[in-house]
Amino acid sequence: MKISQSDLTHHRLQAMLREHKFHDLEYLGKRESYKSGKLEHWYRIGDNEVPVDAITQLESHDVEDESDSV
């Protein structure tokens, strides 16, 4: 069984949400995608609501906590 790129992205985002707190990332549920017309998982990223099939790239930016610095 092959997993789709959309499902892979959704699972990666869910793992990120489980492991970290984000003020600018929120899962919104499933709705019809404007891109594919299929039922897709939606996320709020910043001020934008996007279907997972419209997310083309995930990047993480590590922010050093000042309390960890010497």
N, C-alpha and C positions, 0 to 999 in steps of 0.2 A: 504494500500500500504506500503510495507516494503522497507526501504532504504538500499542499499548495504553498506558494510564496506568501499568500495572505494569511493562511493558518500559522505558518512559521513566524511571521511578524507578530501576529496576535499573541502567540505563546511567549515570544521574547518580551513583548511589552508587559504581559501578565507577570512574568518572572521579575521584571524590573520593578513593577508596582508592589509585589510581595516583599522584595528585599530592601527597598528604599522608599523614602517619602519624597513626593514631588508636588510642588505647589502649582505646576503648570502642565500636569499630565493626569488625565482622569478617564476611566472607562465609562462609556455612555450606554452600552448595550448594542443590540442588533437592530439595524434598519436597512432599508434599500439603499444601495450605493449609487451615487450619481455617475460613477465611472463605469461600472459594469452592469448596473440594474439588478444585481443579485443581492440577497440578504447578506450583509457583512457586519462585522464588529466595528463600532465607531468609538473614537477617542477625541477628547478635547485636548489639544496641544496649544498651549498659550491661550489665545482668544479664538482659535479656529476649531471647528468640529469637522473631523475628517474620517472617511471610511478607511479601514485598514488596507484595502486594496489600492488606495491612493498614496500610501506611504512607501516611498521608494528606497529609503535609506535610514538606518538607525545609527546614531553616533552617541557615544557617551563622553561626557567631559568630566573628568575627576576634578573636584574642587577640594583643595587642601584645607582642612579645618585648622584655623589659627591655633587652637588649643593643642594640636599635634606638633606644631613647629617648635624648634628649639630656639 
